[in-house]
Amino acid sequence: MTDVRTAPTPAKNAAPITAGREDLELQRYRNLLQTPTEFREGFGWSTLVGVLFCGLVMMPGSVYLGLMTGGSISTAATWVTVILFAEIMRRALKNPTKQELVVLLYAAGAMATGGVFAQCVYRAYVVTSTPVRDAGMREAFPTWWVPAPTSEAILTRNLLHPDWLAPIGLLAVVAILHFVNKWTLGYVFFRLTSDGEKLPFPLAPIGAQGAMAMAEAEEPALLKKSPAELLRPGGAPRATSQRWRLFTLGVLFGTVFGMVQVGVPAITGLFLDRPIFLIPQPWVDTTTWTQGLLPATPTGVMLDAGIILIGMVLPFWAVVGTAIAILLTLAVNPLLQTTGVLGRWQPGMDTINTTFANRVDFWLSFTIGTGVGIAAVSLFQTGRDFYKQAKAAKARREANRANGTGEASDERGALAAPPGRGDYPLWMAIVGYVAVSAATIGLCCYLLPVTTTALIFMVLFAFVYSPLLSYVNARLLGLTGQTVEIPFIREIAFILSGVKGVGIWLAPIGGENVGPMAQQFRVNELTGVKFTSLLKTDLIVIPASFVLSFVFWAFIWASDPIPSAAFPAAQVQWDLQAREAVLLYSSTFSTTGEGGASQSAFMQAIHPTAIASGFGITIVLFAVTSVLGLPTMLVYGMIRGLGGIPHTMVLELVGAGLSRFYFQKKFGADNFLRIVPTVIAGYFTGVGLVGMATISLRFIQSAVSGAPF
């Protein structure tokens, strides 16, 4: 779920918004807050209790909902935790500080996801899946990644089996490496781009405002604009806060819909061989119905009220761009099938089979081209902006020297951290990153039969590619709020490395993009929370999430096979993911026969013409957008939707239209974008509560059936 919040006016001392061709939608969120001058501690007992609450109450509901419907309540779970604890503290006559709520939100966000042990259950499925069996890879997966498919650990669905010790240990090591990367390289680029270059990070205030608003009093004038108040006859303002009424309204809708979507299937699954789904999950598949009119085209609709709500807070032009792209895909696929490009499609294929066949024939290569196009545009924009900044800085220094001012010395001290923010020396971060990268390379050399070429690639990934890509992304986020990935760099390197088998794809090789962490540090800075508070929170959250994730995934997997009829979303999505993974692994697995990697299924899915088409169309779209002054998000939305599954398009577009043309006009754009995330949080909380109630029934059933009496 995307949480978008705005403030009605920029901060008093914020820099003015420059005119020109800058995207108007980004201007709406730019310069909303100024950097605080005082930083406070936010870690305390409330953080510890919030971690336990989210882990014990929200995590199992998030896991169950994701497996059954493909949805997630992780974002909603963080907000319900913050709202609940804020109100409890107020009723205990203690007003929570902004910093306490920010840290609580930070902790809850990490705990409300499904946890790392989802990977173990997915891996167990992969090694026993049909795509892996058909490719002859059943015995190809290393035991440090997953037990053998004939192991009792998989046959009995038991995460406590000793064969899981190596994979679980590697998961723990990877979690530690990610933690260190965040607090080393991610921190370095925050200091460079925020403290040094003074980049604005236009989207950072959005993330900061949500938690900060929780600690501020409600404005009485907003009461009359509450949808919940409007639904109540008479409309007399009540004493309860607007936020609680909005949240309660969302919970009501979510609970009702959740009973239909999740409750009925879960309850009937307790005593029937196959659960009863009143709403088909994860979607209504009409591909075989429309194949006469739209051959080689997946069609269908996902019946989920949450999609409408999510559409209300997504950038409007991004949703419109996605809708345009999906409509173009519906028109292009039949033409490609008629001309023989989509040759793998056969009548009778459903959404997943059609989507996979089309990706192999055309859309995989096309999306590689669009990714390269976005990377080229982003790098060009970064270089142009860097040149402009350097030129302006030179002119400023010359002016300072001519005027005899002392501002040049201020620039030399630009990397100085604000006092009390909880910073540490940059050299410590750099040394920490070098040490962790060296340890990662050593670990990969232990796990894999590494060639000299592979070792060179590992060093380049750790010390050249990852820092460069991370810095580019940190600058892009600082300037425009966008990120970029250079597609298939790792894949090409792995293929050229000479390493045989599938292990090269599974090892924790470096090259992580930590650029987005610079924006996260900026968000935390705007809230006035000490960085040491966040460090303490990470040290608590990582082990707590690890333990609780193990408990819940072990129980759910032992109760029912995953995927199965009880978890239809996993049954559909994991199958597609396994097929795409096997396609990728084949590039290094099928290298013993004549022709080598060039004859693998993956290389046969690479079509240079489609790549060039994707690259050219992306460049043209950005050029047209720039010339005509169209919203940049329109292009990103189109690229997101090309070749995609269209099942969420209709409801997402309905939500975006209702928000743009009705609710924002009725309540005001700023006010509506401020209040609707609370309703959405309530909605997904209601759905999640139903999921948690049903999983509790599953706990009880398992306990009773396993009792000796």
N, C-alpha and C positions, 0 to 999 in steps of 0.2 A: 504494500500500500504506500502510496506517495503522500507525504504529509507536507502540504504547502500552506504557509502562513505568511501574512503580510502585515505591515504596520501602516496606519493611515498617512503618516508623514515621515520624511527622513529625519535623522538625528540633527540637532541644531548645528553642530559643527562639522557635519559631513561634507565631503567635497561635492561640488555641484555636478549634476549629471550633464555630460557633454552632449550636444546635439549632433546630428548627422545621420548616418545610416545605421547607427547602432540599433540592435534589435529592441523594439519597444517593450517586448515582454520581459527581457532581461532588465531594462531600465526600471521596471516596476519594483524589482527586488533589490536594487543596488543602493548602497550607502544608507541602510536603514538604521544602523547602530554605530556608535563610536566606541573605540577601544577604552575600556575602563582604566582608571588610574589606580585602583585598589583591587587586590586579589585576595580571596579568602579561602580557608579550608572548607571543603564540602564533604569529606569522608567522616562517617560516624556510625553509631549503632543503627540508625535508620537505613544506611546502606546495606549493612549485614542482614537485617531483617528483610529488606526488599529483595536481596539476592535469593534468600531462602524461599520467600513467597513466590517469586517468579519461577524459580526452579521447580518447586513442589506443586504449584497450582497451574501455572501457565504453560510450562514446557510440555507436559503430557498432552494437553489439549492441542497445542501447536503441532505436535507429531501426528496425532490421530487425524486432525483435520487435513494436514498435508497429504497423508496417505489415501484418505478417502475422496477428497474433492480436488486436491492439488492446490488449495488455498493456504494462506498463512495468517496467523493472528499475532505474529511476532511484534509488529509495529503497534498494533492495538494493545497488546499485552503490556508494552512499556508505558503507554499512556494511562492505562487503568491502574497500574502500579503507582505512578506518580500522583494521579488524581486521588486515589484511595489514601495514600500516606499523607498527602497534603491536608486533606480534610480531617483525618484522624489527629494529626498534630495540631490543627487549629482548634479542634474540640477539646484537646488537652491543654488549651491556652498557651500553645507555643507555635508562633508563626514560623514556618520553615523558611530558611533563607534561599535565595536564588541558587546559591552554590550547592546547597544540600540537594535541591531538586534536580539540578543538572547532573550531579554525580549519581543520583538515584536513577535518573533516566538512562544514563550511560550504562550503569550496571544491569538494569532491567533489559535493555536492548540486547546485551550479550547473553543473558540467561533465557530469554523467551524463544530462542530458535530451537531447532531440533537437536542441536549438539553434534559433536563430531562422530558419534557412533552410528549415525545414519550411513556413513561411508562404509562401515563394516557390513551392515546388512545389505547394502547395495552391491558390494563386492561379492558377497556370497551368492547373490542372484546372478551376477555377471558370469561367474565361472561355470554356472550350471545352466545358463540360458541357451536357447536354440541358436542364436547367431554365433556364439562362441563355439558351440558343438559343430555347426555346419562348416565353420572356418578351420576346424581341426586344432583349436587353441586350448582345449580343456586342460591340458597338462602344461601349458606354456607359462602360466602365471606363477611368479616366485612366491614362496611360502612366507616371505617377509611382508607381502602385501595382502595375501589371503590364504587360508588353508586350502589344501588340495580338495577338489570337488568330491572325492571319495571319503574325506575325513568325517569322523563322527561330529566334529564341530559344526559342519554344515548340514549333514544328514539329519541330525537331531535338533538343529537350530539352537545351538547352545553357545552363547558368548563367553561362558565361564570355562569352556574347554581349553586345555593347555595349548592347543594349536593356535589359539588367538593371541598368545603372549607376544609374539614377534610383531604382528600387525598393530596391536594396541600400543606396544612400546614405541613403534615408529610414529604412530599418530601423536603420542605425547611429545616426542622429540620435535616433530614438525610444528606443533602448537607453540613450543618454546621458541623455536627459530622465528616464527611469525611474530611473536611478541617482541623479541629483540629487534627484528627489522623495523617494527613500528616505532620503537623508542630510540632508534639510532638513525637510520637513513631517512625515515619519514620526518623525524624531528629536524634533521639537518636541512631538508628542503623547505620546511616551514620557516626556519630562521632565515634562509636565503631569500625566499620569495615574499614573506610577510614583513619581517624585521628589516631585511636588507633592501629589497626592491620596492617595498611599500605597495604591493599589488592589492587591489581592493577586495578580491574574493567576493563577488557580488551575491553568490548564493549562500554564503556563510551566515548572514543575519537571519535567514529563514530558519535554519536549524537552531540558532541561538534563541530566537524569540519564543518558540513554543514552550520550552521549559521555564524561561524567565516569566512568561505570562502567568504561570501557575502560582507564582508567589505574590502576584499583585492583586489588589482588590478589584472586584467587578465594577463596571461602570453602570449605574442605574439606567442610563439612557438606552443601554443595549437590551434591557429586559423585554421591552415591547417588540423587539425584532426576533425573538426566539421562536423557531418553528413550533416547539413544544407548547409555548404559551399561546400561539395562534390556534393550535388545535383544541385548546381548552375553552369551552363555552364561557363567555363572560370576560375572559382574558384578564382577570385581576392579577396583578403581580403577587407572587408568593415570596416568602422570606428566603427560601432556598436559593442558592446561587444559580446564575444562568448556566454555568458550566455543568453543574449537576443535573439540571433539567435537560440540557442538550444530551449529556451522556446517557441519562436514563431513557430518553427517547430512542437513542441508538440501540441500547441494550434490549428494549422492548421489541424493536423490529428484528434485531439479530436473533433473539431467542425464538421468536415465532418462525422465522425462516429457517433457523438452525434445526428446529424440531422436525421440519419437513425434509430438509436437505441431509442432515446428519443423524438426528435422533431416531427416526423410524428405521433406517437401514441398520443402525447399530443395535437397536433393541431387538428387531426381528432376527438379526444375525446371531443372537444369543441362543435361540432355540430352533432355528431353521438352517438347513444346509446352505441355502443361498439367501442373503438378505433381500428385503423388498425395498426398491428404490422408487419413491414417488416422483423424483426428479432424476432423469438419467445422469449418471456420473461417468466421466467428468464432463461430457457434453452430449448433445443430440447429434449423431453422425448421419448426415444426409448425402454423403459422397456417392454411395451406390444408387441413390434415387436420382441424382442430377447428372450422372455420368453420360447420359445420352445427349444432354444439352451442353454440359461442361466436362468433356473428357479430360482425364489427368489433372483434375482440379479438386482438392479437398474442400468440402463445404460442410457446414454445420453451425450450431450455436451452443454456447455455454450458458445455461440458465442459472445465473447467480446474481442476486441483487447487489452483492458487493461490488461487482464490476461497474454497475451504474454509479455507485458512490465513488469509486476510484476515478472514474471518468470525470467526475466533478472537480477534482483537484489536480488532475494532470494538466500540463500546459495545453491550452485549447488548440493551438496550431500544430502541436506535435500529434494530437489525436486526429486532427483533420488530415495531416500528412500521411499517417498510418492508414487511414480509411482510403485515401486516394491510391496509395500503393497497393493495398489489398484488392481494390477494384481493378487496377491495372493487371494484377496477377491473375485475377479471374478471367480477364480478357486474353492475356498473353499465353497462358498455359494451353488452352485448346489449340492455338495457332502453332505453338511449339510441338504439340503432339501430332498435329496434322502434317507438319514438315519433317517429322521423324526425329526431332531433337530429344523429346521425352519418350524414348523407345522402350524403356523398362516398364512403363505403366501397362497394366492389363485390366480389362473390365472386371468389376467385382472387388477391386481393392478398396479398403476402407481409408480413413484419414491418415493413419500412421503409415500404412504401406505406400499410399500415394505420395505422401510427403517425403518419405525416405527415397523412393524411386526418383522423384523429381530432383531432389538434392544431388543425387549421384549423377544424374544426366545433365543438369544445368545449374541449379540454384546454388550449390556449394561453390562452384567456380565463380559465379556471378557475385556472391557475397564476399569472396576473397577480393575481387576487383573493387567493390564498393568500400571495403575496409582499407585497401591501399589508397583509394581516392580520398577518403576522409583523413587518413594519416598525412597524405601529401598536402592537402589544404591546411590542416592544422599546423604542420611544420612550417609551411609558408607563412601563415599568419603569425606564428611564434617568432620566426626570424624577422619579419617585418616590424612587429611590435618591439622586439629587442633592439633593432636598429634605431627605431624612433626614440626609444628610451635612452639609448646611449648618446644619440645626437642631442637630445634635450638636456641630458646631464652635462655634456661637454659645454653646451651653450651657457648653462647655469654656472658652471665653474668659471668660465671666462668672464661672465658678468660679475661674479663675486670678486674675482681678482681685479677687474676694472674698477669696481666700486670700493675696493678695500675692505670688504666685509669678511667676517670669519666663518662663513657658512661651509667653506671647504672642509674645515675640521669636523663639522657635524657629519658630513657625508662619510668621512673616514671611520666614524664611530657608529655607522648606521646599524651594524650587527649587534650593538649592545642591547641586551634584553632588559625589558622594564623591571624595575625592582619588585621583589615579592611575588613574581609569577611562578616561581618554582623551577627555573631553568637550571641547566648544568652546562659545563664547558663543551663546545663543539668538538674539541679534540677527543673527548671521551666517547662521544657518539660515533665519530669516524673510526676510532680504534675498535669499538665494540662491533661495528658493522664488518670491518675487515676480519676480525676474529671469527665471527659467526659465519661469514661467507667461506672462510678457509675450512671451518669445521663441516659446513655443508658439502663442500667439494670432497673432503676426506670421507664423509659418510657415503656419498655416491660411489666413490672409488671402491669402498668396501662392499657395497651392495651389487655393483655391476662389474662385468668384465670390460673395463674401460680401455679404449684405444687411445693413442696419442691425439688423434683428431678430436675425439670426444672430450679429452681432458682440456684441450685448447678451447673448445666451445664452452665448457663449464666455467673456465676462468673468464672468458669474454662475457658470458652472461652475468656473472657475479660482479665483475669490476668495471664493465663498460656498458653493456646493454641495459641492465637494471637501473644503474644510476642515471644514464642518459634518458631513458624512457620515463623514469620517475620525475626527473626535473622538468621535462617537457610537459608532462601531465600536471605537475604542480603549478607551472606558469599558466597553462591553459585554464585551470580552475581559478587561478588568481585573476585572470583577465576576463574570461567569458563564462565561467561555470561549466565548461565542457571538458570531456576527457577524450583520449585517443588511444587506440591500440594498433600496432603494426601487425597485421595478420600473418600467421604461418611462418614467423621467424623461427620460433622454437621447432616447429614441425620440420622445416627444411634442414635445420641444424641436426636434428636427430637422425634424419634420413641420410645425411652426408657423413655422420659420425662413424659409420661402419659398425656400430654395435648391433648385434643380431638379437632377435626375440622381442618380447613386449616389455621387458623390464625398464628400458630407457624411458618409456612413457609414464611409468609408475613411480620412478624414483623422485625424491624431493630436490630436483635440480633447480638452481637459482633462476633469476630472471624475473622476480616478482615486481610488479608495478606498485610502488608505495606512494606514488604521487598524491592520490586522494587523501592520504593521511595528513598532508599539509593543510588541507581544508578542514579536516576534523580538529586539528590543533587550533586553527583560527576560530572555529566555532566555540571551542572551549575558552579561548582567550576572551572572546566577546562577552561571555557570561561571567567573567571575573572569577573563575575558579582556578585554584592553584593546580599546576600540572602534577605536583606530588600527590594530590588527592586522586587523580585519575590513575596514577601508577599504583597506588595502594589498592584501588578498586580492581585493576587488572590482576593483581597478585591474588585477590580473593576469588574473582569470577572464574578465572581459567581452571583451577582445580575443582571448584564447585560444579561448574558446567560439565566438566569431564566425568565426575562421579555420577551426577544425577542423569546425565544423558545415557550412561552405561546402564543404570538401573531400569529406566523406562524402555529403552530399545530392547534390552534383554527380555523384559517381560512381554512386550507386544509381539516380538518376533517368535518367542516360545509359544504364545497363545495361538497365533495363526500364521500360516505361510505369508511372506511378503515378497512379491505381490501375489494377490489372490482375488477371488470374487468379493471378498470383504473390503478390499482396498482397490477400487477400480481405477483411481487416478494413477496410483503407482503401477498398476498393471499395464496401462497405456503408455505412460511417460517413460518408465524404465525400459520398456522394450525398444522404444525409439532411441534412447540414449545408448543402450547396449549395441544396437546396430551401427550407430555412428562411431562408437568407440572401436568396434571391430574393424570398421572401414579404415580408421586411422592406424590401428595397430598392424594392419596387413602390410603397410609400407616397409616395416622392418622385419616382419615375421616371414613373409614370402620372399626370401632373398637367396634361397638355395638352388632354385631351379634356373633354367635358361632365361636370360633377360633380366634377372635380379629384380630390384625394387621397381624398375620401370614397368614390370608386368603385374604388379600388385593391384588389388582392387582399388586402393586409394589413388594410385597414380593414374589409373584408368578413369577416375572421376574428376581429374583435373583437365579442364578444357581451356586452352589459352584464349580462344576467341571469346568465350563467355567472361573470362577475367578481364580482357580488354574492354568488353562492352560495359561491365560494371564500373570499371575505372573511368571510362569516358563519360558515362551518364552521370556519375557523381560529380565530376569536375564541371560539367555543363550545368547541373542543377545549382551548384554553389555560385557559379558565374551569373546565371539568370537571377538568382535570389539577390545577389549583390547589386546588379544593375537595376532591377526593378524595386529594390528596397523592401522585398518580402521578408517575413519573419524567418530567421535562421532555423527555428524549431520545426518549421514546415519540412525542410530538407531532412533533418534528422528523423522526423516521424516517417517520412517516405522510405528512407533507407531501412528503418526498423521493420516496416511492413512488407517490403518486397520479398516475395517467395514464402511468406510466413503462413501460419495456420490462421484462418480468418474468423475463428469461432467466437472470439471476444469482441470483434469489431462493432457489431450492431449495438450491444448494450453499452459499450464504452463510449460510442458516439452519442448515444442517447444521454448519458450522464454529462458529457461535455457540453452538449447543446442546452440541456436544462440549466446547467450552471451559468453559461455565458449569456443566454438570451432571456432567462426568466429570473432565477434566484439572484444573480448579481445585480440585475436591474431593480428587483424588488427590495432587496436588503442593502444594496451597495456592495461593490466589488470587494473592497477591503474588509468590510464587516463579514461578508459571507465566507470569504477565503480564510477568515480567522476562526469562524465558528464551526464550519463543516467538518474539519478534521476531528473535532470532539465527537460529533455525531458518528463519524466513521469508526472512531475508536470504540464507541459504545456498541455499534453494530457488530464488529468483529469480536468484541468481548462477549456479546450475547451468543454468537455462534460458538465461540470457544468454550463458554460455560456449558453449553449442551454437549460439546465434545468431551469435556472433562467429566461431566456427569455420566455419560455413557461408558467412558473408559473405567470409571469407578465401578460400574456394574460388572464390567469385564473382570476387574480385580476380584470382586466378590464371587463371581461365578467360578473363577479359577481356584479361589481359596476353598470354596465349598466342594467342588468336584475333586479336589486333591486331598480333602480331609479323610482320615481313616475310619470315620464313623458315618 
